[in-house]
Amino acid sequence: MIRFEHVTKRYPDGTTAVDDLSFEVAEGELVTLVGPSGCGKTTTMKMVNRLIEPTEGRILLDGEDIAKLDPVVLRRRIGYVIQQVGLFPHKTVLENTATVPSLLGWPRRKARERATELLDLVGLDPKVHGDRYPDQLSGGQRQRVGVARALAADPPVLLMDEPFGAVDPVVRERLQAEFLRLQSQVRKTVLFVTHDIEEAVRLGDRIAVYGNGRIEQFDSPASVLGAPASPYVADFVGSDRGLKRLSVTPIEPGDLVAPPVVHLDDPAGRAADRLRAENAQWAVVLDGDGTLHGWVSAEALTAGTVRDHSRRMEAWLPLGANLKQAFSVMLQHDAGWIAVLDGEGADARFRGVLTPARLHEALRRSIDADARDVPRDEVEVDTVPSV
């Protein structure tokens, strides 16, 4: 969808902002450009919509050389979101969101219908927020309007320049989560500029790590964190890159342990006998449909049924959640293991449990799998015997 071919930007004073860039962004891919201030990442982005013209090389958008396109027409095909949002203060939220469709000549009713749809999509109730003005919104709400406006004309490409950098950390995390949800639905081709490696890792399908006007590594988040291409990249992503990698390593079926399982209506004595035979001190409790109910300790199974003694299970996650989330849930609930389900709905089925030892193994297998370019389930790791 977007291809850079030996692109250089050199200013009259001799400063080279971008030096011989060649890379490609696939359709529907979200690529984060990350690096320190002045490294060329924003210049790279602004050359895509011709706010900055390259000195050498060419940029192709869906196979077309953008240098041959009218800049105004080009920009109306590309959504653009910046840190300061840039909403028109004299226009309502609905009017701001409908700006580009109106410029493209859409009928007023169609433009407003599209704006209403997009506001709802980004989590703003059009009936509540549509008639408000930008100064009546919080910073996070203004950023949502900015994203909605950028998507209003359904552009194939979205450029985002530090879009969440001006809000507090809690709001930023919520906006990131909301944008990931949104991207899963609209699947735009996105270039996302950030100086925050945590944000780059969380959002990007691939990451371009910038040095001085050059890309030092262009790879998946897991590879950048697990196998930095140079000392510069290793230093930039930080000595805690192993911890950062937890956030891009999903829980897979092979990471799970199969614990003892009992059911709510099992007689307590029979369940206790089964646990003693397995030398187990606890069991997962399922209901009649195989969904997770909780857990029970062997010593509690004295009389009645398992239902009389089981305890609710709060420490659980869906399969595919990342290891950072798993570690966080373990700490939050002071749990020696967490249950893993095959979904999040009421009918989600129990798949197994993740222990701290298995979490560590999953991280090690992920790093080794990337280094060897093989699937994670083909990697075996040596385990340390429990003491």
matplotlib code that plots the C-alpha trace (Angstrom):
import matplotlib.pyplot as plt

x = [0.0, 2.8, 6.3, 9.4, 12.1, 15.4, 13.8, 16.0, 15.0, 17.9, 17.3, 19.1, 21.4, 22.8, 20.8, 19.7, 16.4, 15.8, 18.6, 17.9, 14.8, 13.4, 10.5, 7.0, 3.8, 1.3, -2.4, -4.2, -0.9, -0.2, 3.4, 4.8, 7.7, 9.6, 12.8, 14.1, 13.3, 14.9, 15.4, 13.3, 10.1, 7.7, 9.4, 8.9, 5.2, 4.7, 6.3, 3.4, 0.8, 3.3, 3.3, 7.1, 8.5, 11.4, 14.7, 15.4, 13.5, 9.9, 6.9, 4.2, 0.6, -1.2, 1.2, 0.9, 3.8, 2.4, 4.6, 2.3, -0.9, -2.5, -1.5, -5.0, -6.7, -4.0, -4.6, -8.3, -7.5, -5.4, -6.6, -4.3, -4.4, -2.0, -1.2, -2.9, -6.0, -6.6, -10.4, -12.2, -13.3, -16.3, -17.8, -19.6, -18.2, -20.6, -19.6, -15.9, -16.2, -18.1, -15.4, -13.7, -16.9, -18.3, -15.2, -15.5, -19.0, -21.0, -24.7, -25.1, -27.3, -24.9, -22.0, -23.8, -24.9, -21.3, -20.1, -22.7, -21.6, -18.0, -18.6, -20.4, -17.6, -15.0, -17.0, -18.7, -22.5, -23.6, -26.7, -24.6, -21.5, -22.6, -23.7, -20.9, -17.9, -14.3, -13.7, -16.5, -14.6, -11.8, -8.4, -9.2, -12.6, -11.0, -8.5, -11.4, -13.1, -9.8, -9.6, -13.3, -12.7, -9.7, -11.8, -14.9, -14.3, -13.2, -9.5, -7.4, -4.4, -4.2, -1.3, -1.0, 1.6, 1.9, -1.9, -2.1, 1.0, -0.9, -3.1, -2.3, -1.1, -4.4, -6.3, -3.6, -3.8, -7.6, -7.2, -4.6, -7.0, -9.9, -7.8, -6.7, -10.4, -11.2, -8.4, -9.5, -12.8, -11.7, -8.3, -6.7, -3.1, -1.5, 1.7, 1.9, 4.6, 5.6, 8.7, 7.4, 8.7, 5.9, 3.2, 5.1, 5.2, 1.6, 0.1, 2.4, 2.1, 5.7, 8.0, 10.5, 13.2, 14.8, 18.4, 19.7, 17.5, 17.7, 15.8, 18.0, 15.5, 12.1, 10.5, 7.8, 7.6, 8.6, 11.7, 12.7, 12.5, 13.9, 16.6, 17.7, 19.6, 22.3, 23.6, 21.7, 18.4, 19.1, 19.9, 16.8, 14.3, 15.9, 17.5, 14.0, 13.1, 12.4, 9.6, 8.3, 8.2, 5.6, 3.1, 3.6, 3.7, 0.2, -0.9, -1.1, -2.6, 0.9, 1.6, -1.1, -1.2, -4.1, -5.1, -7.4, -11.0, -14.2, -17.8, -20.2, -22.6, -19.9, -20.2, -17.6, -16.2, -15.8, -14.0, -11.8, -10.8, -9.9, -7.7, -5.9, -5.3, -3.7, -1.8, -3.5, -4.3, -6.8, -9.0, -10.7, -14.5, -16.6, -20.4, -22.4, -21.7, -17.9, -17.7, -15.5, -17.1, -14.1, -11.8, -11.8, -9.2, -9.0, -9.2, -12.5, -14.2, -15.7, -19.5, -22.3, -21.3, -18.4, -20.9, -21.0, -17.3, -16.1, -14.8, -15.3, -12.3, -11.4, -7.9, -8.6, -7.9, -9.0, -6.7, -4.6, -4.3, -0.6, 1.8, 2.0, -1.7, -1.3, 1.5, -0.5, -3.6, -1.3, 0.0, -3.4, -5.0, -1.9, -2.5, -0.1, -1.9, -4.6, -7.4, -7.4, -10.7, -11.4, -13.2, -14.8, -18.5, -20.8, -20.3, -16.4, -14.9, -12.1, -8.8, -6.3, -4.2, -1.1, 1.5, 4.5, 6.8, 4.9, 4.7, 8.5, 8.8, 6.4, 8.5, 11.7, 10.1, 8.9, 12.3, 13.9, 11.2, 11.9, 15.6, 15.2, 12.2, 10.0, 6.6, 6.6, 5.2, 8.3, 10.7, 11.7, 13.3, 15.2, 13.2, 14.7, 13.5, 11.4, 13.1]
y = [0.0, 2.5, 2.0, 4.2, 3.8, 5.4, 8.5, 11.3, 14.6, 17.2, 20.8, 23.8, 24.2, 20.7, 19.0, 15.5, 14.6, 11.3, 9.4, 6.8, 5.2, 2.1, 0.1, -1.0, -1.0, -3.6, -3.0, -3.1, -3.0, -0.7, 0.3, 2.4, 4.7, 5.1, 7.0, 10.0, 13.6, 14.8, 11.3, 11.8, 9.8, 12.8, 13.9, 10.4, 10.7, 14.2, 13.1, 10.6, 13.4, 15.8, 18.3, 17.8, 17.0, 14.5, 15.6, 12.3, 9.0, 8.4, 7.3, 5.1, 4.9, 1.9, 1.7, 5.4, 7.9, 10.5, 13.2, 13.0, 13.5, 16.8, 17.4, 18.5, 15.5, 13.3, 14.6, 14.1, 10.4, 10.2, 10.5, 12.6, 12.8, 15.0, 15.4, 18.8, 17.4, 20.6, 20.7, 23.9, 25.7, 27.3, 24.1, 21.4, 17.9, 16.6, 19.4, 18.8, 15.1, 15.8, 18.2, 16.0, 14.5, 18.0, 19.2, 16.2, 17.3, 14.8, 15.7, 17.3, 14.5, 11.8, 13.6, 14.0, 10.4, 9.3, 11.6, 10.1, 6.6, 7.4, 9.2, 6.1, 3.9, 5.8, 5.6, 9.0, 9.1, 11.5, 12.5, 13.6, 15.0, 15.8, 19.3, 20.2, 22.4, 21.3, 23.4, 21.5, 18.2, 16.5, 16.0, 12.3, 13.1, 15.6, 12.9, 10.6, 13.2, 13.7, 10.0, 10.0, 13.0, 11.3, 8.2, 10.1, 9.8, 6.2, 6.8, 3.8, 5.3, 6.9, 9.0, 9.5, 11.8, 11.4, 11.3, 10.3, 12.2, 15.1, 13.2, 11.7, 8.0, 6.6, 8.2, 7.3, 3.6, 3.7, 5.5, 2.9, 0.1, 1.9, 2.4, -1.2, -2.2, 0.3, -0.9, -4.5, -3.3, -0.8, -2.3, 0.8, 1.1, 3.1, 4.9, 5.9, 8.1, 7.9, 8.4, 5.8, 2.3, 0.9, 2.5, 1.3, -2.3, -2.3, -0.9, -1.9, -4.9, -3.9, -1.3, 0.9, 2.0, 5.2, 6.3, 9.5, 9.7, 6.0, 2.9, 0.8, -2.1, -2.8, -5.9, -7.3, -6.0, -9.4, -9.5, -5.9, -6.7, -10.2, -9.8, -6.1, -5.6, -3.4, -2.0, 1.2, -0.6, -2.6, 0.6, 2.4, -0.4, -0.6, -3.2, -4.2, -5.4, -8.9, -7.4, -5.4, -8.5, -10.0, -7.5, -8.9, -12.6, -14.2, -17.2, -20.3, -23.7, -25.3, -22.9, -24.4, -27.0, -29.4, -29.4, -31.7, -30.9, -31.5, -30.5, -28.5, -31.4, -34.1, -35.5, -33.9, -37.3, -38.7, -35.5, -35.6, -39.2, -38.3, -35.5, -37.7, -40.3, -37.6, -36.1, -32.8, -30.1, -28.2, -28.6, -26.4, -26.4, -26.5, -26.4, -28.9, -27.1, -27.2, -23.5, -22.2, -21.8, -21.5, -23.7, -25.9, -27.1, -30.8, -30.2, -28.3, -31.3, -32.8, -33.3, -32.4, -31.6, -29.6, -26.7, -26.3, -25.7, -24.1, -20.6, -18.1, -17.8, -14.1, -14.8, -15.7, -14.5, -15.5, -17.5, -15.1, -12.5, -11.5, -12.6, -9.1, -9.3, -12.7, -11.6, -8.6, -10.7, -13.1, -10.1, -8.4, -11.5, -12.9, -16.1, -19.0, -19.7, -18.3, -20.0, -19.6, -19.7, -19.9, -16.6, -13.9, -14.6, -16.6, -19.7, -19.6, -23.0, -23.7, -24.6, -25.0, -22.9, -20.8, -21.0, -18.6, -21.4, -21.9, -18.1, -18.0, -20.9, -19.3, -16.1, -18.2, -20.2, -17.0, -15.5, -18.7, -19.2, -15.8, -16.4, -19.7, -18.5, -21.4, -21.7, -21.5, -25.0, -26.4, -25.0, -27.0, -25.3, -26.8, -26.4, -25.9, -28.5, -27.2, -27.0]
z = [0.0, 0.9, -0.5, 0.0, -2.6, -1.6, -0.2, 1.1, 2.6, 2.7, 3.6, 2.0, 5.1, 4.4, 7.2, 6.2, 8.0, 6.2, 4.5, 1.7, 3.2, 1.6, 3.2, 2.5, 4.6, 3.6, 3.2, 6.5, 8.5, 11.4, 11.5, 14.3, 13.7, 16.9, 17.9, 19.7, 18.8, 15.6, 14.1, 11.0, 11.9, 11.6, 8.4, 7.0, 7.8, 6.4, 3.1, 2.6, 2.4, 0.8, 3.6, 3.1, -0.3, -0.6, -2.1, -3.7, -4.3, -4.6, -2.5, -4.0, -2.6, -3.9, -6.8, -7.7, -7.4, -5.1, -6.7, -9.8, -7.8, -6.8, -3.2, -2.2, -3.7, -2.2, 1.3, 1.1, 0.5, 3.7, 7.2, 9.4, 13.2, 15.2, 18.9, 19.1, 17.3, 15.4, 15.7, 14.5, 17.7, 16.1, 14.8, 16.8, 17.2, 14.6, 12.1, 12.8, 12.1, 8.9, 7.6, 5.0, 3.5, 3.2, 1.4, -1.0, -1.9, 0.0, 0.6, 4.0, 5.3, 4.2, 5.7, 9.1, 9.0, 8.5, 11.3, 13.6, 12.8, 13.4, 16.7, 17.9, 16.6, 18.6, 21.8, 21.8, 22.0, 19.1, 21.0, 24.0, 22.3, 18.8, 19.5, 21.9, 20.9, 21.3, 24.4, 26.1, 25.8, 27.7, 26.1, 25.5, 24.0, 21.6, 20.5, 19.8, 17.6, 15.8, 15.0, 13.9, 11.6, 10.0, 9.3, 8.1, 4.3, 4.7, 3.6, 2.9, 4.8, 8.2, 9.4, 13.2, 14.6, 18.4, 18.6, 22.3, 23.6, 25.1, 27.5, 30.9, 31.1, 32.2, 29.4, 26.9, 27.8, 27.3, 23.9, 22.8, 23.7, 21.9, 18.9, 18.7, 18.9, 16.2, 13.9, 14.3, 12.7, 10.0, 9.1, 7.8, 6.6, 9.4, 10.0, 13.7, 15.0, 18.6, 20.8, 23.4, 22.8, 25.1, 22.8, 19.7, 21.0, 22.1, 18.8, 16.0, 13.7, 12.9, 14.3, 12.5, 15.0, 13.8, 14.4, 12.8, 9.7, 9.1, 10.1, 12.3, 12.6, 10.9, 12.4, 14.6, 18.1, 19.5, 17.3, 18.1, 21.8, 21.6, 19.0, 18.7, 15.4, 16.9, 20.2, 19.3, 19.1, 22.3, 24.1, 22.8, 23.7, 27.2, 29.4, 30.5, 27.0, 28.4, 30.5, 27.6, 25.5, 27.9, 26.4, 22.8, 23.7, 23.8, 25.9, 23.7, 24.4, 24.8, 27.7, 29.9, 32.6, 33.0, 36.7, 38.5, 37.7, 39.6, 39.0, 41.1, 41.8, 42.5, 46.0, 48.2, 49.5, 46.0, 44.8, 47.9, 47.2, 43.6, 44.7, 47.3, 44.6, 42.4, 45.4, 44.6, 47.1, 45.0, 41.9, 39.3, 39.6, 36.5, 36.1, 34.2, 30.9, 31.4, 32.1, 34.9, 38.3, 40.7, 42.7, 45.8, 48.2, 49.0, 52.8, 52.4, 50.8, 53.9, 53.3, 50.8, 47.3, 45.7, 45.3, 49.1, 49.3, 46.0, 45.8, 42.9, 40.6, 39.9, 38.4, 34.8, 31.3, 27.8, 25.6, 23.5, 26.2, 26.6, 29.3, 30.8, 31.5, 33.0, 35.2, 36.3, 37.2, 39.2, 41.2, 41.6, 43.1, 44.8, 42.8, 42.2, 38.9, 36.7, 34.8, 31.0, 29.0, 25.3, 25.3, 27.5, 27.2, 29.5, 27.4, 27.4, 28.2, 30.6, 28.8, 31.5, 34.0, 33.6, 36.4, 36.9, 35.8, 32.5, 32.0, 32.2, 29.8, 27.3, 27.3, 26.7, 23.9, 22.2, 22.2, 20.9, 18.3, 16.8, 16.9, 15.0, 12.9, 13.9, 15.6, 19.4, 19.8, 18.1, 20.7, 23.8, 26.7, 29.6, 32.8, 36.3, 38.7, 41.6, 44.9]

ax = plt.figure().add_subplot(projection="3d")
ax.plot(x, y, z, "-o")
ax.set_aspect("equal")
plt.show()
